[in-house]
Amino acid sequence: MSEGPTAPRRSVQWLVWTALAATIIGITIAFVLSKQKRADPTANVASGEGTTALDQLLVITPGLPSFTLTNHLGASITPSQLSNKVAVVCVIFTRCAGPCPEMTRRMGELQRVIPPDLPAKLVTVTTDPEFDSPEVLKRYAARYDVNGERWWFLTGNKSDIALLAREGLKLVAQETKPEDRVNDADLFIHSTVFVLLDKKGRLRGSIESTEPNFNNKVLQAVRKLAREP
């Protein structure tokens, strides 16, 4: 007879502990999600919330390092030729079978979207200068209807390119070791972001090529930087 009241009490205790465990799990999940959102400020960009690296346009670097490169038309290019112009820059290589064609297509869209009266220059730097000669880049550029006055493809000394990518643009451009290559075109690991330089050659922001509303965000950033003295 003494067992009768015990069974209901155990059932109640089981329900209480189950509810408590569910509450703890729910709090834990909510905490983890909130940490993830704080860690990734661009997590809500697609829905119109949050911020991107182009919103504040803070000064990130003091300016461009010294370099002399050659564009796809054979002209020598130095930092002085970017002075007083906003520059949108990315790195690719013409033998790339990965993101490079899409990045070049994106730059082509910017060539159409950014008004020609803005003091802006589009710059694509190769990470494969030993293959990407001015002649190769010229043929590659022709496939994307490049206006050579507004959009440069640059090649040159490998050390100059590495210095520009690392110090001036804060971009990764690293040769893939032969033993790590998955195919013949897997030659380089490089960033897939576009960076913006102000009229003094200072790095002011970056944006992923896959960012929602990419064209409009870059255009608005270029307009802001073009208004600066």
C-alpha positions as CSV (number, residue, x, y, z in Angstrom):
1,M,0.0,0.0,0.0
2,S,2.9,2.3,0.7
3,E,3.9,2.2,-3.0
4,G,0.7,3.9,-4.2
5,P,1.5,7.6,-3.5
6,T,5.1,7.1,-4.6
7,A,4.4,6.5,-8.3
8,P,2.4,9.8,-8.9
9,R,5.2,11.7,-7.1
10,R,7.8,10.1,-9.4
11,S,5.7,11.1,-12.4
12,V,5.5,14.6,-11.3
13,Q,9.2,14.7,-10.6
14,W,10.0,13.3,-14.0
15,L,7.8,16.0,-15.7
16,V,9.5,18.8,-13.6
17,W,13.0,17.6,-14.5
18,T,12.0,17.2,-18.2
19,A,10.7,20.7,-18.3
20,L,13.8,22.0,-16.6
21,A,16.1,20.2,-19.0
22,A,14.1,21.6,-22.0
23,T,14.4,25.1,-20.6
24,I,18.2,24.8,-20.1
25,I,18.6,23.5,-23.7
26,G,16.5,26.4,-25.1
27,I,18.6,29.0,-23.1
28,T,21.8,27.4,-24.4
29,I,20.7,27.4,-28.0
30,A,19.6,31.1,-27.7
31,F,23.0,32.0,-26.2
32,V,24.9,30.2,-28.9
33,L,22.9,31.9,-31.6
34,S,23.4,35.3,-30.0
35,K,27.1,34.7,-29.9
36,Q,27.2,33.8,-33.6
37,K,25.3,37.0,-34.5
38,R,27.7,39.1,-32.5
39,A,30.7,37.3,-34.1
40,D,29.4,37.9,-37.6
41,P,28.1,41.4,-38.1
42,T,27.2,40.7,-41.7
43,A,25.0,37.7,-40.8
44,N,21.8,39.7,-41.4
45,V,22.9,41.7,-44.5
46,A,20.7,39.7,-46.9
47,S,17.6,40.7,-44.9
48,G,18.6,44.3,-44.8
49,E,19.9,44.2,-41.2
50,G,23.4,44.6,-39.9
51,T,26.3,46.4,-41.5
52,T,29.0,45.6,-44.1
53,A,32.7,46.6,-44.4
54,L,31.7,49.4,-46.8
55,D,29.3,51.2,-44.4
56,Q,31.9,53.1,-42.3
57,L,34.8,53.4,-44.8
58,L,37.4,53.7,-42.1
59,V,41.0,54.3,-43.1
60,I,42.7,50.9,-42.9
61,T,46.2,51.6,-44.5
62,P,48.2,54.8,-44.9
63,G,48.6,54.3,-48.6
64,L,50.0,52.2,-51.4
65,P,53.5,50.8,-51.5
66,S,55.8,51.8,-54.3
67,F,55.4,49.6,-57.4
68,T,55.7,49.7,-61.2
69,L,53.3,47.4,-63.1
70,T,52.2,47.1,-66.7
71,N,48.6,47.2,-67.8
72,H,47.0,45.1,-70.5
73,L,47.6,47.9,-73.1
74,G,51.4,47.9,-72.3
75,A,51.5,51.1,-70.3
76,S,53.5,51.4,-67.1
77,I,51.4,52.0,-64.0
78,T,52.6,53.5,-60.7
79,P,50.7,54.6,-57.6
80,S,50.8,58.2,-58.8
81,Q,48.4,57.3,-61.7
82,L,45.8,56.3,-59.1
83,S,46.1,59.6,-57.2
84,N,42.9,61.6,-57.0
85,K,40.9,58.5,-58.1
86,V,38.8,56.0,-56.2
87,A,39.9,52.5,-57.1
88,V,38.0,49.3,-57.0
89,V,40.5,46.4,-57.0
90,C,40.5,42.6,-57.1
91,V,43.0,39.9,-57.8
92,I,42.5,37.0,-60.3
93,F,44.5,35.0,-62.8
94,T,43.4,34.1,-66.4
95,R,44.0,30.4,-66.1
96,C,41.7,30.3,-63.0
97,A,38.9,27.7,-63.3
98,G,37.3,28.8,-60.0
99,P,35.9,32.2,-59.0
100,C,38.0,34.4,-61.3
101,P,35.6,34.5,-64.3
102,E,32.7,35.4,-62.0
103,M,34.8,38.1,-60.3
104,T,35.7,39.6,-63.7
105,R,32.1,39.5,-64.7
106,R,31.3,41.4,-61.5
107,M,33.9,44.0,-62.4
108,G,32.3,44.3,-65.8
109,E,29.0,45.1,-64.2
110,L,30.7,47.8,-62.2
111,Q,32.1,49.3,-65.4
112,R,28.5,49.7,-66.6
113,V,27.0,50.8,-63.2
114,I,29.6,53.4,-62.1
115,P,29.1,56.6,-64.1
116,P,32.1,57.6,-66.2
117,D,32.1,61.1,-64.8
118,L,33.1,59.8,-61.3
119,P,36.8,59.9,-60.6
120,A,37.0,56.1,-60.3
121,K,39.3,53.4,-61.7
122,L,38.7,49.7,-61.9
123,V,41.8,47.6,-61.4
124,T,42.3,43.8,-61.8
125,V,45.7,42.5,-60.7
126,T,46.9,39.1,-61.8
127,T,48.5,36.7,-59.3
128,D,50.1,34.8,-62.2
129,P,52.4,37.3,-63.9
130,E,54.7,34.7,-65.4
131,F,51.8,33.5,-67.6
132,D,49.6,36.6,-67.7
133,S,51.7,38.9,-69.9
134,P,50.1,42.2,-71.2
135,E,49.2,40.3,-74.4
136,V,47.4,37.5,-72.5
137,L,45.6,40.1,-70.3
138,K,44.6,42.1,-73.4
139,R,43.0,39.0,-75.0
140,Y,41.3,38.2,-71.7
141,A,40.0,41.7,-71.3
142,A,38.5,41.7,-74.8
143,R,36.2,38.9,-73.7
144,Y,34.6,41.3,-71.1
145,D,34.4,44.4,-73.3
146,V,36.9,46.3,-71.1
147,N,37.2,50.0,-71.5
148,G,41.0,50.5,-71.1
149,E,40.6,54.1,-69.9
150,R,38.4,53.0,-67.0
151,W,39.5,49.4,-66.2
152,W,43.1,48.2,-66.0
153,F,44.4,44.6,-65.9
154,L,47.9,44.7,-64.3
155,T,50.8,42.4,-64.4
156,G,54.6,42.8,-63.7
157,N,57.2,41.7,-61.3
158,K,56.0,39.0,-58.9
159,S,57.5,40.7,-55.8
160,D,55.8,44.0,-56.7
161,I,52.5,42.2,-57.1
162,A,52.9,40.3,-53.8
163,L,53.9,43.6,-52.0
164,L,50.9,45.4,-53.4
165,A,48.5,42.6,-52.5
166,R,49.8,42.1,-49.0
167,E,50.6,45.7,-47.9
168,G,48.4,47.9,-50.0
169,L,45.3,45.8,-50.5
170,K,45.5,43.3,-47.6
171,L,44.6,40.5,-50.0
172,V,45.8,37.0,-50.0
173,A,47.6,35.9,-53.2
174,Q,49.6,32.8,-52.6
175,E,50.9,30.1,-55.0
176,T,49.5,26.6,-54.5
177,K,52.2,24.0,-53.9
178,P,52.3,21.5,-56.7
179,E,51.5,18.6,-54.3
180,D,48.4,20.4,-53.1
181,R,46.9,21.2,-56.5
182,V,43.7,19.3,-57.3
183,N,43.9,20.1,-61.1
184,D,46.2,21.9,-63.6
185,A,44.4,25.2,-63.1
186,D,44.6,25.1,-59.3
187,L,47.7,27.4,-59.3
188,F,46.9,30.1,-56.7
189,I,45.0,30.7,-53.5
190,H,43.7,34.3,-53.6
191,S,41.0,36.5,-52.0
192,T,37.6,36.8,-53.7
193,V,36.9,40.2,-52.2
194,F,36.9,43.6,-53.9
195,V,38.7,46.4,-52.0
196,L,38.2,50.1,-52.3
197,L,41.0,52.7,-52.2
198,D,40.3,56.4,-51.7
199,K,41.9,59.2,-53.7
200,K,45.0,59.0,-51.5
201,G,45.5,55.3,-52.1
202,R,44.3,54.3,-48.7
203,L,42.4,51.1,-48.2
204,R,38.9,52.0,-47.0
205,G,36.9,48.8,-47.2
206,S,36.2,45.5,-48.8
207,I,33.2,43.5,-50.0
208,E,32.8,39.9,-51.0
209,S,32.0,39.3,-54.7
210,T,28.9,37.3,-53.6
211,E,27.5,40.0,-51.4
212,P,23.8,40.7,-52.0
213,N,23.2,44.0,-53.8
214,F,26.9,44.1,-54.6
215,N,26.7,46.6,-57.4
216,N,24.7,49.1,-55.5
217,K,26.8,48.9,-52.3
218,V,30.0,49.4,-54.3
219,L,28.5,52.3,-56.2
220,Q,27.4,54.1,-53.0
221,A,30.8,53.6,-51.5
222,V,32.5,55.0,-54.6
223,R,30.2,58.0,-54.5
224,K,31.1,58.7,-50.9
225,L,34.8,58.4,-51.4
226,A,34.6,60.6,-54.6
227,R,33.1,63.4,-52.5
228,E,36.1,63.4,-50.2
229,P,38.8,66.0,-50.7
